[in-house]
């Protein structure tokens, strides 16, 4: 039983392309997040959604757009990919401001 | 959120207790101390969190000093599978900021 799942696990694409990463949680949590881990291994929050509403939007380029069709899903769309977008992206979820549960990550490589 | 300071790395012998220190001298009264770990190439895994009192669960114990300016994560019987980067995070809400953490290597 996967708690927080992400697809795809690996994503290799060319600069300028548009791509999406999907996230689903089956924990019944009301808050979902996207984090980015760069090459230096620092993990930083990008977005947070609570009950399908955006509540945190860190200083992320507007090429990144989260979309939450329902409480169990939070997808990340990235337009006009750049080399610097290469990173591991983690989805997470939590309930009532409890500690987030993280997914396995999606390694994005932009060539 | 208050910043934390952790040693960059530490070694531990298999079967022995691992004590991971964390300084958070600027912590506020409503901020919790969270511990996560990240095993190579996996997502961060929640370990434990606390506000003032010491906490224990099936994975670890968390000891918070009375002034709350520092804490220690204790892995009671370290195994090779506990080799990971351990993150100490202080936050008053769900917005967690991860630092560099401590790379813990458990040796046989």
Interface residues (C-beta under 8 A of the other chain):
Chain A: X4 X31 X33 X41 X42 X43 X44 X45 X48 X56 X90 X92 X94 X97 X98 X99 X100 X101 X102 X103 X104 X105
Chain B: X34 X36 X38 X41 X42 X43 X44 X45 X46 X49 X85 X87 X93 X94 X95 X96 X97 X98 X99 X100
